[in-house]
């Protein structure tokens, strides 16, 4: 029974063919395409308003050179948000519960911000490894600590997204199983459990949105340090 709880995180296959690629392509099919008409429908208007508001919030802490990343970071945010939300539907698979996929997103973007900093302002980029005014005996120790913290950043990005979504899905499945088992023996307790399940689902919707936003926000802060 314990193992079945984790079966939902296994990569789906059909006739031996992994369906991870299909799960990653599905969100792009669902996005409405821009229209050539002057007046769009409500869905296009809502999508444009959401993207504009998010881009404005994203660019607030960034300098002018960092604005080149606006389209890329906004697309990543919308993509992660759609993957997280689709994973809350019944009989679906959430690709962002896979640590390998999240690390595949985190490492290239983090490495790009570091390389941009080393190319544009190498002195300032290396200066982050040693805070100003550090006592001389502590210089080697602080350089090692700051270097380790720098390389931990992509791991923290991937693990944070994976852990939050995995924990939420496990809680939903545990409470749903409890409500189903108790429905025949203790209907009142089952009803209370179902109410908790409904509230937890609402919480998971918020977590799915917040985690996608936090992922991109941290990338923008890493970018801000290097531009």
NORQUICOR-V243128 format. One record per helix or strand of 2 or more residues. SS is the DSSP state (H for helix, E for strand). FROM is the first residue (numbers start at 0). TO is the last residue. Records with the same first field share a line. If there is no record, write none. Layout:
SS=FROM-TO ; FROM-TO
This chain:
H=1-4 ; 6-8 ; 19-29 ; 41-58 ; 63-85 ; 94-96 ; 98-119 ; 121-126 ; 135-184 ; 186-223
E=12-13 ; 16-17
